[in-house]
């Protein structure tokens, strides 16, 4: 259904996958005559989704996976003409480089929280296993009131070893954050709900990982996908929780096609890394889910191809290299101030979707929705780097059945995860010839020291850890360092309530909507879902004539 409004003009501030998806959904809702303008301060669109060459091969610099068990990302890829390029990773496991050895990542966990600590031999010592079982039994029946940090909960119920060696590398890896600071309800909402009714943490995890009754449809609103992602380097995945959603999801706006039924052809005028953490989360929980549907998907040639395809299919006017400095309400809509301070330009529009990171959104919203701006301004963000290495295949001891390994920060390594990209993605492995491609991730919230090194030092540090983990003794054929400053919003304790307050304030202003990684999950699919909702709200306001200021 189209919501036709004669001569309507909508601005989307931010040209990452959230903003581009919002533009595409606006086109579906408003039809070919609407003028949709995307304003992006960088010279290219795409945000944290980007592809570049390493050793002559196209490799993602940010998110490399899409959560396949949520429909948003894969459906959008198909709708914009990339359906034939949707692929799935090889069915191989993941490992954990802990205490100097790479061991298989344990099954039966939810973001590293085990249903049975007794099954963690090889990761925990016998003493640590016994302590975990004793702690959980002693805490049986103790209530969990309000939101809590997932790391602190695990330490109180299972001990430090489980938190440090499983939860930190899995959950912390998705957000480039710290488990002792990340919200249980925002990052693993299903476990958060279960822990409030179960007597023990073991029971809560078992309830969370239990397969649904036969015939139960997949719930795309709660499928995990936080982030790394995330649209950013940690991209979206099996941890891609619909963070920010308690209970029933917020409905999408009128005039938009339901999920799962996205049009196969986008209307045009005139005619969302995965990290190893997320892969590990998927591996650890896939057996319990019992579903044959692949957890992840990718694109031949890289997920970084998605933004350009969405931009083209949206038919939007995309203006790059344009900074939006201010926005204000007018009697008939909105005025945006762009360009350099000495020579500003203005753009008059009927409605605005703000699809920028939290800090930029806070700055723009401060004059018009100060309550929302204050909340967004308090959200912290983590920086990280991706070091891609091309190594000679004849000298690298590549495990044939592993997609890589996670690294517990407690061991003091520089890297936090390594993905064997040419194993994980058969399309890439088929092109890599005599090379092995690896992606190493570095950095997390509050720990910027490693990221202050120059590119050569980061490559050397990553290579040193890879050598220590695998026994590789050779050199590097090619490398690339990608730095993502402030890429991952931190979902701290109370994040869901913060997002609810932001949304309530923004919803009170007709013709204004927000979307991005800070709201409902850092993964590509979650960002696309939030963009769809934002587009729907704007389309509904325009159709009802609610964008004008009452005199």
C-alpha positions in Angstrom: 0.0 0.0 0.0 1.3 3.5 -0.9 0.7 6.6 1.2 0.7 9.2 -1.6 1.3 12.7 -0.5 1.7 15.3 -3.3 5.1 17.0 -3.5 6.4 15.5 -0.2 10.1 15.8 0.6 11.8 13.8 3.3 15.4 14.1 4.5 17.3 11.2 5.9 20.4 12.3 7.9 23.0 9.6 7.8 24.0 7.4 4.9 24.9 4.2 6.8 22.8 1.1 6.3 20.1 2.4 8.7 19.7 5.6 6.8 19.7 4.0 3.4 17.2 1.3 4.5 15.0 4.1 5.8 15.2 5.8 2.4 14.2 2.5 0.7 11.3 1.9 3.0 10.1 5.5 2.5 10.1 4.9 -1.2 7.9 1.8 -0.7 5.5 3.8 1.4 5.4 7.2 -0.4 5.7 6.1 -4.0 7.8 7.3 -6.9 6.8 10.9 -6.7 8.2 11.6 -3.3 11.6 13.4 -3.0 13.8 11.6 -0.6 17.2 13.2 0.2 20.0 11.3 2.0 22.6 13.5 3.6 25.9 11.8 4.5 29.0 13.6 5.8 31.5 11.0 4.5 32.5 10.9 0.9 30.7 7.6 0.4 27.7 6.0 1.9 27.6 2.7 3.8 28.8 3.6 7.2 30.5 0.5 8.7 29.7 -1.7 5.7 32.5 -1.5 3.3 34.6 -3.7 1.0 38.2 -3.2 -0.1 40.9 -5.3 -1.7 43.5 -7.3 0.3 45.9 -9.2 -2.0 43.5 -8.5 -4.9 40.5 -10.1 -3.1 37.4 -8.3 -2.0 37.1 -8.4 1.8 34.7 -6.8 4.2 36.1 -4.1 6.4 33.1 -4.1 8.7 30.3 -6.5 9.2 30.8 -9.7 7.1 27.6 -11.5 8.0 23.8 -11.0 8.1 21.6 -12.8 10.6 19.6 -15.2 8.4 17.0 -16.1 11.0 15.7 -12.6 11.0 14.1 -11.6 7.7 15.1 -8.0 7.4 18.6 -8.0 6.0 18.3 -11.0 3.7 14.9 -9.8 2.4 16.2 -6.3 1.7 19.3 -7.8 -0.1 16.9 -9.7 -2.3 14.6 -6.8 -2.8 17.4 -4.6 -4.1 18.7 -7.1 -6.6 21.3 -9.1 -4.6 19.2 -12.3 -4.2 21.5 -14.4 -6.4 24.5 -13.3 -4.3 23.1 -14.4 -0.9 25.4 -17.2 0.4 25.9 -19.0 3.7 29.1 -19.7 5.6 30.7 -23.1 5.7 29.3 -25.4 8.4 32.4 -25.5 10.6 32.9 -24.9 14.3 34.7 -22.2 16.3 37.4 -22.4 18.9 38.5 -20.6 22.1 42.2 -19.7 22.6 42.3 -20.0 26.3 45.3 -20.6 28.6 47.6 -21.1 25.6 45.6 -23.7 23.7 42.8 -23.5 21.1 39.9 -25.7 22.3 36.4 -26.2 20.8 33.9 -23.6 21.9 31.5 -25.4 24.2 28.0 -26.1 23.1 25.0 -25.5 25.3 25.6 -21.8 26.2 23.7 -18.5 25.7 26.3 -15.9 24.8 28.8 -18.0 26.8 26.6 -18.6 29.8 26.4 -22.4 30.1 23.4 -24.5 30.9 25.7 -27.0 32.6 29.1 -25.9 33.9 30.0 -29.6 34.2 30.3 -29.7 30.4 33.1 -27.1 30.3 36.0 -29.4 30.7 38.9 -28.0 28.6 37.8 -24.5 29.3 37.5 -24.6 33.1 39.6 -26.5 35.6 37.9 -29.1 37.8 38.1 -26.7 40.7 36.4 -23.9 38.7 33.6 -26.3 37.5 32.9 -27.4 41.1 32.9 -23.8 42.3 30.4 -22.8 39.5 28.0 -25.6 40.4 28.2 -24.8 44.1 27.7 -21.1 43.7 24.6 -21.6 41.5 23.1 -24.1 44.0 23.7 -21.7 46.9 22.0 -18.9 45.0 18.9 -20.9 44.1 15.8 -18.9 44.4 17.5 -15.6 44.9 15.5 -12.9 42.9 17.0 -10.9 40.1 15.4 -7.5 40.4 15.6 -5.0 37.6 18.2 -4.9 34.9 21.7 -6.1 35.9 25.1 -6.4 34.2 25.3 -9.8 32.7 28.9 -10.3 33.7 28.1 -9.4 37.3 25.2 -11.8 37.4 27.3 -14.7 36.0 30.1 -14.0 38.5 27.6 -14.2 41.4 26.1 -17.4 40.1 29.0 -19.3 38.4 32.1 -17.5 39.5 34.8 -15.4 37.8 36.2 -18.2 35.5 32.9 -18.6 33.6 32.5 -14.8 33.2 36.2 -14.3 32.2 36.7 -17.2 29.9 33.3 -17.6 28.1 31.0 -14.6 28.6 33.6 -11.9 28.1 34.9 -13.2 24.7 31.4 -14.0 23.4 29.2 -11.2 24.7 32.0 -8.7 25.1 33.2 -9.4 21.6 29.9 -8.6 20.0 29.8 -5.1 21.5 33.6 -4.5 21.9 32.4 -4.0 25.5 32.8 -5.4 29.0 30.4 -8.0 30.3 30.5 -6.4 33.7 29.0 -3.2 32.2 26.6 -4.6 29.6 22.8 -4.9 30.2 21.4 -8.4 30.6 18.0 -7.3 29.3 19.3 -5.4 26.3 21.9 -7.9 25.2 20.3 -11.3 26.0 16.6 -10.5 26.7 15.5 -14.1 26.5 17.9 -15.1 29.3 16.9 -12.0 31.2 13.3 -13.1 31.2 14.1 -16.7 32.1 16.4 -15.8 35.0 13.5 -14.0 36.8 11.4 -17.1 36.9 13.9 -20.0 37.1 15.4 -21.0 40.5 19.0 -21.3 39.2 21.0 -19.8 36.4 21.4 -23.3 35.0 17.6 -23.6 34.8 17.3 -20.2 33.1 19.9 -21.1 30.4 18.2 -24.5 29.8 14.9 -22.8 29.4 16.4 -20.3 27.0 18.1 -22.9 24.8 15.2 -25.4 24.8 13.8 -25.9 21.2 10.4 -24.4 20.6 7.4 -26.7 20.2 7.0 -28.3 16.8 5.3 -25.9 14.4 6.2 -22.8 16.3 7.2 -20.0 13.9 10.4 -18.2 14.3 10.1 -14.9 16.2 12.0 -12.4 14.2 11.5 -9.8 16.9 13.6 -11.7 19.4 16.1 -13.5 17.3 19.5 -12.6 18.6 21.6 -10.1 16.7 23.5 -7.5 18.6 25.9 -6.0 16.6 29.3 -6.6 15.8 27.2 -6.1 13.3 26.6 -5.0 14.1 26.6 -2.8 11.3 30.0 -2.1 12.6 33.0 -4.4 12.6 31.4 -6.7 15.1 28.4 -7.0 13.0 25.0 -8.7 13.5 24.6 -12.2 14.3 23.2 -14.9 16.6 23.6 -12.7 19.5 21.6 -10.1 17.5 19.0 -9.6 20.2 16.2 -7.2 19.4 17.7 -5.1 22.1 15.4 -2.4 23.3 12.3 -4.5 22.9 10.5 -5.8 25.9 7.4 -7.9 25.1 5.6 -7.0 22.0 7.7 -5.2 19.3 6.8 -1.6 18.4 4.6 -1.9 15.3 5.9 -0.7 12.0 4.2 2.3 10.5 1.4 2.1 8.1 2.0 1.9 4.4 4.9 -0.5 4.6 5.0 -4.1 3.5 5.1 -6.7 6.3 8.4 -8.5 7.1 8.9 -11.5 4.9 6.9 -9.9 2.1 9.2 -7.2 0.9 8.5 -6.2 -2.7 10.9 -7.9 -5.1 11.4 -4.7 -7.1 12.1 -1.3 -5.5 10.1 1.6 -6.9 12.3 4.3 -8.4 11.4 7.8 -9.5 10.7 7.8 -13.2 10.8 4.1 -13.5 23.2 -4.1 7.5 31.3 -8.2 11.8 29.9 -10.8 12.2 32.4 -11.3 14.7 33.8 -14.6 15.8 31.8 -13.9 19.0 28.6 -14.0 17.2 29.6 -17.0 15.2 30.5 -18.7 18.4 27.2 -17.8 20.0 25.5 -19.3 17.0 27.5 -22.5 17.2 27.0 -22.8 20.9 23.2 -22.5 20.6 22.4 -24.0 17.2 22.1 -27.6 18.4 19.4 -26.7 21.0 17.4 -24.7 18.4 17.2 -27.7 16.2 16.6 -25.6 13.1 17.9 -26.4 9.7 17.8 -22.8 8.6 21.3 -21.3 8.4 22.0 -18.8 11.2 24.0 -16.5 9.0 24.2 -15.3 5.5 26.6 -13.2 3.5 27.0 -11.8 0.0 29.3 -13.0 -2.7 31.8 -10.1 -3.0 31.1 -9.0 0.6 28.3 -7.6 2.7 29.8 -4.2 2.0 28.1 -4.3 -1.4 24.7 -3.9 0.2 24.7 -0.1 0.9 25.2 0.9 -2.7 22.5 -1.4 -3.9 20.0 -0.1 -1.4 20.9 3.5 -2.2 20.3 2.9 -5.9 17.1 1.0 -5.4 15.7 3.7 -3.1 15.8 6.2 -5.9 16.8 8.8 -3.3 19.0 11.8 -4.0 22.2 10.9 -2.1 24.4 13.8 -1.2 27.8 12.8 0.2 30.3 15.1 1.9 27.4 17.0 3.5 27.4 17.7 7.2 24.1 18.6 8.8 24.9 21.2 11.4 21.4 22.0 12.8 17.8 21.3 12.3 14.7 23.2 13.4 11.0 23.0 13.1 9.1 25.4 10.8 5.4 26.0 10.3 5.2 23.5 7.6 8.0 21.0 8.4 11.7 21.2 9.0 14.7 23.3 8.0 18.2 21.7 8.0 21.3 23.7 8.0 24.2 22.1 6.1 27.6 22.9 4.7 30.6 24.9 6.1 29.9 27.4 8.9 31.1 30.4 6.9 28.8 29.5 4.0 25.8 27.5 5.2 23.0 26.1 3.1 19.5 25.3 4.1 17.2 22.5 3.1 13.4 22.7 3.6 11.7 19.3 4.1 8.4 18.0 5.3 9.9 15.3 7.6 13.2 14.0 8.9 14.7 10.7 9.8 17.8 11.0 11.9 19.9 7.9 11.3 23.2 8.9 12.8 25.2 7.5 15.8 24.1 8.5 19.2 26.4 11.5 19.7 25.6 13.1 16.4 21.9 12.5 16.9 22.1 14.1 20.4 23.7 17.2 18.8 21.0 17.5 16.1 18.1 16.8 18.4 19.1 19.1 21.3 17.2 22.2 20.1 14.0 20.3 19.1 13.8 17.3 21.5 16.1 18.1 24.4 15.0 15.1 26.5 15.9 12.6 23.8 19.2 14.4 23.1 20.2 14.2 26.8 19.6 10.5 26.8 21.5 9.8 23.6 24.3 12.0 24.7 24.9 9.7 27.7 25.4 6.6 25.6 29.0 5.7 25.4 30.7 4.0 22.4 33.6 1.7 21.8 36.3 1.9 19.2 38.0 -1.0 17.6 40.1 -2.1 14.6 40.1 -4.9 12.1 43.4 -6.2 10.9 43.1 -8.4 7.8 46.0 -10.6 7.0 46.8 -12.5 3.8 49.2 -15.4 4.6 50.8 -18.0 2.4 48.6 -21.1 2.6 51.5 -23.5 2.4 52.9 -22.3 5.7 49.8 -21.7 7.7 48.4 -24.7 9.8 44.8 -24.0 8.9 42.3 -26.2 10.7 39.9 -27.7 8.1 36.9 -27.6 10.4 37.2 -24.2 12.1 36.1 -20.7 11.2 38.4 -19.2 13.8 38.7 -18.6 17.5 37.8 -16.2 20.3 40.2 -14.9 22.9 39.4 -14.2 26.6 40.7 -10.8 27.6 41.8 -12.2 30.9 44.8 -13.8 29.1 46.2 -10.5 28.2 46.4 -10.9 24.4 46.1 -8.0 22.0 43.5 -9.6 19.7 40.1 -10.6 20.8 39.1 -12.8 17.9 40.3 -14.3 14.6 38.2 -15.3 11.7 39.5 -17.6 9.0 37.6 -15.8 6.3 38.7 -18.0 3.4 37.4 -21.0 5.3 34.2 -19.4 6.6 33.2 -18.1 3.2 33.5 -20.6 0.4 33.2 -17.9 -2.3 36.3 -16.2 -0.9 38.2 -19.4 -0.4 37.6 -20.4 -4.0 39.3 -17.1 -5.1 42.1 -17.0 -2.6 44.4 -19.5 -4.3 47.6 -19.9 -2.4 46.6 -17.5 0.3 44.8 -17.7 3.6 42.8 -14.7 4.6 42.3 -13.9 8.3 40.5 -11.1 10.2 41.7 -10.2 13.6 39.7 -7.8 15.8 41.3 -5.6 18.4 40.1 -3.0 21.0 37.2 -2.7 23.4 35.4 -0.1 25.5 37.6 1.8 27.8 40.8 0.3 26.4 42.2 2.5 23.7 45.9 2.0 24.3 46.3 -0.7 21.6 44.4 1.4 19.0 46.9 4.3 19.5 49.5 2.2 17.7 50.2 2.9 14.0 49.1 0.5 11.4 52.4 -1.3 11.2 52.4 -1.9 14.9 48.8 -3.2 14.8 49.7 -5.7 12.1 52.8 -6.8 14.0 50.8 -7.3 17.2 48.0 -9.2 15.5 50.5 -11.4 13.7 52.4 -12.1 16.9 49.2 -13.4 18.6 48.2 -15.4 15.5 51.7 -17.0 15.6 51.4 -17.8 19.3 48.0 -19.3 18.9 48.6 -21.4 15.7 52.3 -22.0 15.5 52.6 -20.1 12.2 56.1 -18.9 11.6 55.9 -17.2 8.2 55.3 -13.7 7.1 52.5 -11.6 5.6 51.7 -11.4 1.9 49.4 -8.4 2.4 47.5 -6.7 5.1 45.0 -4.0 5.8 44.1 -2.1 9.0 40.6 -0.6 9.4 39.9 1.6 12.3 36.4 2.2 13.5 36.2 5.0 16.0 33.2 5.0 18.3 31.6 2.3 16.1 29.7 0.3 18.8 27.2 1.9 21.2 27.4 0.4 24.6 24.2 -1.1 25.9 24.8 -0.4 29.6 22.5 -1.4 32.4 19.2 0.4 31.9 19.6 0.8 28.2 16.1 -0.4 27.3 14.6 2.2 29.6 16.8 4.9 28.1 15.7 3.9 24.5 12.1 3.9 25.6 12.5 7.5 26.9 14.2 8.6 23.7 11.4 7.1 21.6 8.7 8.6 23.7 10.2 12.1 23.3 10.8 11.7 19.6 7.3 10.2 19.0 5.7 13.3 20.4 7.2 15.3 17.5 5.3 14.6 14.3 7.4 14.2 11.2 10.5 13.2 13.1 11.9 9.7 13.6 15.2 8.1 14.6 16.9 4.8 13.8 20.4 3.3 14.1 22.5 0.9 16.0 21.9 2.5 19.4 18.2 1.6 19.6 17.2 -2.0 18.9 20.4 -3.9 18.2 23.8 -3.3 16.6 23.4 -6.0 13.9 22.5 -5.2 10.3 19.1 -6.9 10.5 18.2 -5.0 13.7 19.3 -1.7 12.1 17.1 -2.4 9.0 14.2 -3.2 11.3 14.6 0.1 13.1 14.8 1.9 9.8 11.6 0.3 8.6 9.8 1.5 11.8 11.2 5.0 11.4 10.1 5.2 7.8 6.6 3.9 8.8 6.2 6.6 11.5 7.2 9.4 9.1 4.9 8.0 6.3 2.0 7.9 8.7 2.5 11.4 9.9 2.7 12.7 6.4 -0.5 10.9 5.3 -2.4 12.3 8.3 -1.1 15.8 7.8 0.5 15.9 11.3 3.8 17.5 10.4 2.6 21.1 10.5 2.9 23.1 13.7 -0.5 24.1 15.1 -1.0 27.8 15.3 
